[in-house]
């Protein structure tokens, strides 16, 4: 599962990517610095993993991860191939969610592609280009579906209705994720098109250091502009976050954060939000060899969760032994959890809960 960082050129996308990943994307003060998408595998901060490590004392600890993609900046006309438009739009189509970075700070030393600072205009520039690209995709699909619809094909007629709803919405500059559709219309007819504006979105307001805690007027304007989108808005001083990552010790980083009024790096908040945006959750395996966080989709069953470890675990699934994270912390060892009768034995229908500590029994 991948989340793509998008935005206009020069708004801080690559600097943010550098904060989030161990990779170092080039970052420079001119448009199109990022040409090929950079992909970073980012650890998901999770204090539960640290607590399990403390209790189990394993030989190694492996956190959950999420892939973050830094994509070339987009400009007006991208949907028609301007700038690196075609490449940008192809890259973003391959991601599962969008992290939209918006410049919400003044700095005469960092040029803006449109010369002035206007975050709502910048957001709309990106939105319109993505909507136009989606409209092009829908129009092409409609041509094919209408031919089948005219022959009396009921399924094609239902698909045509769904596509026309989306076409009307896009022409009114409404993103697909906000267009009202039935479950069947969205899942069977629209989802297979992989429309860009159908992907969930997280807005990141890139602010200066003094606005890192409470934001500023630019942030207020963005929040007002997206209030009907059912999207989260995060405030992040990306330049400051970059400075924090350069500090060598944990203590130095914490002192820096406290000085500006933060309890943890904003990048950690962003990673967790991206994980949630991708509809992901975590379960744990805990033993002396390894304590590990495993990533699954919300709603996965026990066999599906087992399959993340190895496909044979899913094929030969017999049962899962499940301990709620809170019970593990309360009783401190697996043996004491069992004594207290808090270990559950679950079958194939069990839907895994976030934070479950699990052992799988299987036979291949």
C-alpha positions as a Python dict, from the first residue, in 0.01 Angstrom:
ca = {
    (1, 'X'): (0, 0, 0),
    (2, 'X'): (142, 336, -104),
    (3, 'X'): (60, 697, -18),
    (4, 'X'): (176, 957, -270),
    (5, 'X'): (297, 1305, -170),
    (6, 'X'): (159, 1558, -419),
    (7, 'X'): (142, 1935, -457),
    (8, 'X'): (265, 2224, -666),
    (9, 'X'): (640, 2252, -731),
    (10, 'X'): (841, 2396, -445),
    (11, 'X'): (591, 2353, -159),
    (12, 'X'): (811, 2121, 50),
    (13, 'X'): (719, 1775, -81),
    (14, 'X'): (1073, 1641, -113),
    (15, 'X'): (1182, 1796, 217),
    (16, 'X'): (887, 1623, 383),
    (17, 'X'): (976, 1297, 210),
    (18, 'X'): (1330, 1324, 347),
    (19, 'X'): (1189, 1368, 698),
    (20, 'X'): (973, 1060, 664),
    (21, 'X'): (1218, 820, 509),
    (22, 'X'): (1581, 721, 527),
    (23, 'X'): (1613, 790, 155),
    (24, 'X'): (1727, 1139, 61),
    (25, 'X'): (1525, 1285, -225),
    (26, 'X'): (1696, 1580, -388),
    (27, 'X'): (1547, 1906, -262),
    (28, 'X'): (1616, 2234, -438),
    (29, 'X'): (1465, 2576, -484),
    (30, 'X'): (1326, 2532, -834),
    (31, 'X'): (1034, 2347, -998),
    (32, 'X'): (1064, 1986, -1120),
    (33, 'X'): (1351, 1903, -891),
    (34, 'X'): (1182, 1565, -838),
    (35, 'X'): (1139, 1393, -1175),
    (36, 'X'): (1132, 1022, -1100),
    (37, 'X'): (913, 929, -803),
    (38, 'X'): (1116, 846, -492),
    (39, 'X'): (980, 564, -277),
    (40, 'X'): (1059, 539, 93),
    (41, 'X'): (964, 257, 328),
    (42, 'X'): (868, 438, 647),
    (43, 'X'): (837, 287, 996),
    (44, 'X'): (500, 351, 1163),
    (45, 'X'): (559, 494, 1515),
    (46, 'X'): (370, 278, 1767),
    (47, 'X'): (427, 300, 2145),
    (48, 'X'): (255, -39, 2184),
    (49, 'X'): (549, -204, 2009),
    (50, 'X'): (790, -43, 2256),
    (51, 'X'): (582, -171, 2548),
    (52, 'X'): (577, -526, 2409),
    (53, 'X'): (954, -510, 2363),
    (54, 'X'): (989, -407, 2728),
    (55, 'X'): (773, -700, 2844),
    (56, 'X'): (907, -976, 2616),
    (57, 'X'): (1272, -867, 2576),
    (58, 'X'): (1305, -1022, 2228),
    (59, 'X'): (1616, -1062, 2015),
    (60, 'X'): (1477, -815, 1760),
    (61, 'X'): (1185, -581, 1701),
    (62, 'X'): (1026, -507, 1363),
    (63, 'X'): (776, -221, 1325),
    (64, 'X'): (496, -192, 1072),
    (65, 'X'): (584, 7, 760),
    (66, 'X'): (409, 211, 494),
    (67, 'X'): (540, 312, 150),
    (68, 'X'): (556, 686, 84),
    (69, 'X'): (608, 811, -273),
    (70, 'X'): (743, 1157, -355),
    (71, 'X'): (599, 1260, -691),
    (72, 'X'): (703, 1540, -927),
    (73, 'X'): (532, 1877, -875),
    (74, 'X'): (227, 1951, -1083),
    (75, 'X'): (142, 2275, -1266),
    (76, 'X'): (-159, 2419, -1448),
    (77, 'X'): (-221, 2226, -1769),
    (78, 'X'): (-81, 1899, -1634),
    (79, 'X'): (-395, 1714, -1744),
    (80, 'X'): (-304, 1821, -2101),
    (81, 'X'): (61, 1721, -2060),
    (82, 'X'): (209, 2053, -1939),
    (83, 'X'): (527, 2033, -1732),
    (84, 'X'): (569, 1674, -1620),
    (85, 'X'): (193, 1629, -1618),
    (86, 'X'): (153, 1293, -1787),
    (87, 'X'): (430, 1137, -1580),
    (88, 'X'): (294, 1291, -1258),
    (89, 'X'): (-59, 1170, -1321),
    (90, 'X'): (57, 822, -1411),
    (91, 'X'): (258, 800, -1089),
    (92, 'X'): (-24, 922, -866),
    (93, 'X'): (-270, 680, -1025),
    (94, 'X'): (-52, 394, -894),
    (95, 'X'): (-82, 505, -529),
    (96, 'X'): (-361, 414, -285),
    (97, 'X'): (-397, 749, -105),
    (98, 'X'): (-288, 1110, -148),
    (99, 'X'): (-89, 1330, 91),
    (100, 'X'): (-147, 1679, -51),
    (101, 'X'): (115, 1929, 68),
    (102, 'X'): (6, 2295, 60),
    (103, 'X'): (237, 2591, 121),
    (104, 'X'): (109, 2795, 415),
    (105, 'X'): (408, 3016, 492),
    (106, 'X'): (571, 3337, 366),
    (107, 'X'): (937, 3334, 266),
    (108, 'X'): (1076, 3562, -4),
    (109, 'X'): (1379, 3335, -43),
    (110, 'X'): (1170, 3038, -162),
    (111, 'X'): (1006, 3107, -495),
    (112, 'X'): (644, 3013, -564),
    (113, 'X'): (550, 2881, -906),
    (114, 'X'): (262, 3135, -918),
    (115, 'X'): (468, 3411, -747),
    (116, 'X'): (215, 3478, -465),
    (117, 'X'): (111, 3272, -161),
    (118, 'X'): (-250, 3155, -179),
    (119, 'X'): (-299, 2802, -40),
    (120, 'X'): (-665, 2772, -141),
    (121, 'X'): (-580, 2866, -501),
    (122, 'X'): (-292, 2616, -495),
    (123, 'X'): (-521, 2340, -368),
    (124, 'X'): (-776, 2416, -639),
    (125, 'X'): (-504, 2411, -907),
    (126, 'X'): (-413, 2055, -810),
    (127, 'X'): (-778, 1950, -772),
    (128, 'X'): (-880, 2083, -1113),
    (129, 'X'): (-595, 1908, -1295),
    (130, 'X'): (-676, 1577, -1126),
    (131, 'X'): (-1049, 1623, -1195),
    (132, 'X'): (-983, 1699, -1563),
    (133, 'X'): (-770, 1387, -1596),
    (134, 'X'): (-1045, 1178, -1432),
    (135, 'X'): (-1305, 1336, -1663),
    (136, 'X'): (-1099, 1228, -1963),
    (137, 'X'): (-1089, 871, -1828),
    (138, 'X'): (-1464, 867, -1761),
    (139, 'X'): (-1546, 1006, -2109),
    (140, 'X'): (-1343, 731, -2276),
    (141, 'X'): (-1515, 463, -2067),
    (142, 'X'): (-1857, 614, -2140),
    (143, 'X'): (-1803, 582, -2514),
    (144, 'X'): (-1759, 205, -2480),
    (145, 'X'): (-2041, 157, -2227),
    (146, 'X'): (-2295, 357, -2429),
    (147, 'X'): (-2252, 125, -2726),
    (148, 'X'): (-2335, -177, -2509),
    (149, 'X'): (-2614, 13, -2334),
    (150, 'X'): (-2791, 85, -2663),
    (151, 'X'): (-2817, -289, -2731),
    (152, 'X'): (-3035, -326, -2420),
    (153, 'X'): (-2762, -467, -2193),
    (154, 'X'): (-2899, -402, -1841),
    (155, 'X'): (-2558, -411, -1673),
    (156, 'X'): (-2418, -162, -1925),
    (157, 'X'): (-2718, 65, -1867),
    (158, 'X'): (-2657, 61, -1490),
    (159, 'X'): (-2288, 135, -1548),
    (160, 'X'): (-2379, 423, -1779),
    (161, 'X'): (-2595, 578, -1505),
    (162, 'X'): (-2303, 561, -1258),
    (163, 'X'): (-2056, 706, -1509),
    (164, 'X'): (-2291, 994, -1595),
    (165, 'X'): (-2322, 1079, -1224),
    (166, 'X'): (-1943, 1096, -1198),
    (167, 'X'): (-1911, 1294, -1524),
    (168, 'X'): (-2164, 1553, -1401),
    (169, 'X'): (-1982, 1585, -1069),
    (170, 'X'): (-1639, 1623, -1227),
    (171, 'X'): (-1771, 1887, -1470),
    (172, 'X'): (-1891, 2078, -1163),
    (173, 'X'): (-1535, 2045, -1017),
    (174, 'X'): (-1639, 1793, -751),
    (175, 'X'): (-1385, 1519, -676),
    (176, 'X'): (-1508, 1161, -722),
    (177, 'X'): (-1464, 1077, -352),
    (178, 'X'): (-1732, 1341, -273),
    (179, 'X'): (-1985, 1234, -541),
    (180, 'X'): (-2289, 1047, -408),
    (181, 'X'): (-2301, 693, -547),
    (182, 'X'): (-2453, 364, -436),
    (183, 'X'): (-2223, 97, -296),
    (184, 'X'): (-2258, -112, -611),
    (185, 'X'): (-2193, 186, -840),
    (186, 'X'): (-1873, 279, -658),
    (187, 'X'): (-1739, -73, -609),
    (188, 'X'): (-1831, -235, -941),
    (189, 'X'): (-1825, 47, -1194),
    (190, 'X'): (-1612, 333, -1058),
    (191, 'X'): (-1342, 170, -841),
    (192, 'X'): (-1197, -36, -1133),
    (193, 'X'): (-1121, 291, -1318),
    (194, 'X'): (-871, 390, -1044),
    (195, 'X'): (-976, 753, -1068),
    (196, 'X'): (-730, 984, -900),
    (197, 'X'): (-986, 1199, -717),
    (198, 'X'): (-1153, 885, -579),
    (199, 'X'): (-849, 820, -359),
    (200, 'X'): (-864, 926, 9),
    (201, 'X'): (-671, 1248, 79),
    (202, 'X'): (-483, 1400, 372),
    (203, 'X'): (-397, 1771, 355),
    (204, 'X'): (-64, 1882, 503),
    (205, 'X'): (-35, 2256, 567),
    (206, 'X'): (336, 2334, 553),
    (207, 'X'): (388, 2627, 795),
    (208, 'X'): (677, 2819, 948),
    (209, 'X'): (814, 2726, 1290),
    (210, 'X'): (612, 2980, 1488),
    (211, 'X'): (289, 2838, 1341),
    (212, 'X'): (376, 2471, 1408),
    (213, 'X'): (138, 2434, 1704),
    (214, 'X'): (-163, 2653, 1629),
    (215, 'X'): (-135, 2720, 1256),
    (216, 'X'): (-202, 3059, 1094),
    (217, 'X'): (-451, 3240, 871),
    (218, 'X'): (-344, 3033, 569),
    (219, 'X'): (-427, 2712, 759),
    (220, 'X'): (-765, 2853, 862),
    (221, 'X'): (-843, 2925, 497),
    (222, 'X'): (-748, 2568, 394),
    (223, 'X'): (-964, 2415, 670),
    (224, 'X'): (-1259, 2623, 554),
    (225, 'X'): (-1202, 2520, 190),
    (226, 'X'): (-1199, 2145, 270),
    (227, 'X'): (-1466, 2135, 543),
    (228, 'X'): (-1709, 1939, 322),
    (229, 'X'): (-1454, 1686, 197),
    (230, 'X'): (-1440, 1455, 501),
    (231, 'X'): (-1060, 1492, 488),
    (232, 'X'): (-807, 1539, 769),
    (233, 'X'): (-588, 1851, 781),
    (234, 'X'): (-248, 1832, 953),
    (235, 'X'): (-23, 2129, 1042),
    (236, 'X'): (347, 2058, 986),
    (237, 'X'): (651, 2288, 989),
    (238, 'X'): (839, 2083, 731),
    (239, 'X'): (1159, 2290, 742),
    (240, 'X'): (1168, 2259, 1121),
    (241, 'X'): (1102, 1884, 1100),
    (242, 'X'): (1401, 1859, 866),
    (243, 'X'): (1617, 2037, 1127),
    (244, 'X'): (1497, 1796, 1397),
    (245, 'X'): (1593, 1489, 1192),
    (246, 'X'): (1949, 1623, 1164),
    (247, 'X'): (1996, 1617, 1543),
    (248, 'X'): (2192, 1314, 1655),
    (249, 'X'): (2040, 1218, 1991),
    (250, 'X'): (1683, 1151, 2102),
    (251, 'X'): (1732, 1393, 2394),
    (252, 'X'): (1834, 1676, 2161),
    (253, 'X'): (1532, 1614, 1940),
    (254, 'X'): (1297, 1616, 2240),
    (255, 'X'): (1445, 1943, 2370),
    (256, 'X'): (1397, 2102, 2028),
    (257, 'X'): (1034, 1983, 2017),
    (258, 'X'): (962, 2112, 2367),
    (259, 'X'): (1109, 2451, 2277),
    (260, 'X'): (850, 2493, 2001),
    (261, 'X'): (564, 2343, 2202),
    (262, 'X'): (535, 1994, 2046),
    (263, 'X'): (526, 1661, 2230),
    (264, 'X'): (639, 1454, 1930),
    (265, 'X'): (759, 1516, 1573),
    (266, 'X'): (481, 1616, 1337),
    (267, 'X'): (620, 1359, 1095),
    (268, 'X'): (517, 1084, 1338),
    (269, 'X'): (161, 1218, 1345),
    (270, 'X'): (162, 1229, 965),
    (271, 'X'): (283, 869, 928),
    (272, 'X'): (12, 738, 1160),
    (273, 'X'): (-248, 945, 975),
    (274, 'X'): (-128, 808, 639),
    (275, 'X'): (-151, 453, 779),
    (276, 'X'): (-510, 521, 886),
    (277, 'X'): (-585, 689, 552),
    (278, 'X'): (-484, 367, 376),
    (279, 'X'): (-738, 180, 593),
    (280, 'X'): (-460, -17, 760),
    (281, 'X'): (-424, -152, 1111),
    (282, 'X'): (-171, -353, 1311),
    (283, 'X'): (-159, -684, 1490),
    (284, 'X'): (143, -818, 1678),
    (285, 'X'): (335, -1141, 1718),
    (286, 'X'): (541, -1155, 2036),
    (287, 'X'): (808, -1412, 2125),
    (288, 'X'): (1165, -1424, 2250),
    (289, 'X'): (1299, -1440, 1895),
    (290, 'X'): (1097, -1146, 1767),
    (291, 'X'): (832, -890, 1850),
    (292, 'X'): (678, -770, 1527),
    (293, 'X'): (400, -543, 1405),
    (294, 'X'): (214, -679, 1101),
    (295, 'X'): (11, -462, 867),
    (296, 'X'): (-336, -571, 754),
    (297, 'X'): (-647, -404, 615),
    (298, 'X'): (-919, -304, 858),
    (299, 'X'): (-1177, -584, 849),
    (300, 'X'): (-936, -868, 768),
    (301, 'X'): (-1016, -1209, 914),
    (302, 'X'): (-772, -1425, 1111),
    (303, 'X'): (-675, -1640, 807),
    (304, 'X'): (-609, -1325, 601),
    (305, 'X'): (-393, -1187, 882),
    (306, 'X'): (-202, -1518, 895),
    (307, 'X'): (-146, -1496, 519),
    (308, 'X'): (51, -1174, 566),
    (309, 'X'): (317, -1381, 745),
    (310, 'X'): (313, -1661, 485),
    (311, 'X'): (58, -1781, 230),
    (312, 'X'): (84, -2133, 378),
    (313, 'X'): (-46, -1994, 710),
    (314, 'X'): (-365, -1884, 537),
    (315, 'X'): (-408, -2199, 326),
    (316, 'X'): (-365, -2434, 622),
    (317, 'X'): (-523, -2212, 890),
    (318, 'X'): (-667, -2406, 1184),
    (319, 'X'): (-715, -2147, 1457),
    (320, 'X'): (-570, -1830, 1609),
    (321, 'X'): (-477, -1776, 1973),
    (322, 'X'): (-559, -1412, 2046),
    (323, 'X'): (-464, -1184, 2334),
    (324, 'X'): (-593, -827, 2349),
    (325, 'X'): (-301, -583, 2377),
    (326, 'X'): (-443, -434, 2699),
    (327, 'X'): (-460, -781, 2859),
    (328, 'X'): (-99, -855, 2761),
    (329, 'X'): (11, -530, 2928),
    (330, 'X'): (-201, -597, 3236),
    (331, 'X'): (-77, -955, 3297),
    (332, 'X'): (272, -897, 3151),
    (333, 'X'): (338, -1255, 3026),
    (334, 'X'): (157, -1497, 2798),
    (335, 'X'): (149, -1758, 3075),
    (336, 'X'): (-27, -1523, 3316),
    (337, 'X'): (-272, -1420, 3045),
    (338, 'X'): (-363, -1789, 3000),
    (339, 'X'): (-397, -1837, 3377),
    (340, 'X'): (-639, -1547, 3388),
    (341, 'X'): (-843, -1701, 3108),
    (342, 'X'): (-786, -1402, 2883),
    (343, 'X'): (-645, -1586, 2581),
    (344, 'X'): (-916, -1652, 2322),
    (345, 'X'): (-914, -1926, 2059),
    (346, 'X'): (-1067, -1794, 1736),
    (347, 'X'): (-1164, -1959, 1407),
    (348, 'X'): (-1177, -1859, 1042),
    (349, 'X'): (-1455, -1603, 1086),
    (350, 'X'): (-1275, -1393, 1349),
    (351, 'X'): (-1221, -1030, 1243),
    (352, 'X'): (-885, -911, 1375),
    (353, 'X'): (-887, -607, 1604),
    (354, 'X'): (-618, -341, 1599),
    (355, 'X'): (-351, -433, 1855),
    (356, 'X'): (-433, -804, 1886),
    (357, 'X'): (-137, -1020, 1987),
    (358, 'X'): (-171, -1343, 1789),
    (359, 'X'): (-33, -1694, 1741),
    (360, 'X'): (-152, -1906, 1449),
    (361, 'X'): (-201, -2281, 1429),
    (362, 'X'): (-191, -2421, 1079),
    (363, 'X'): (-137, -2742, 885),
    (364, 'X'): (-15, -2766, 527),
}
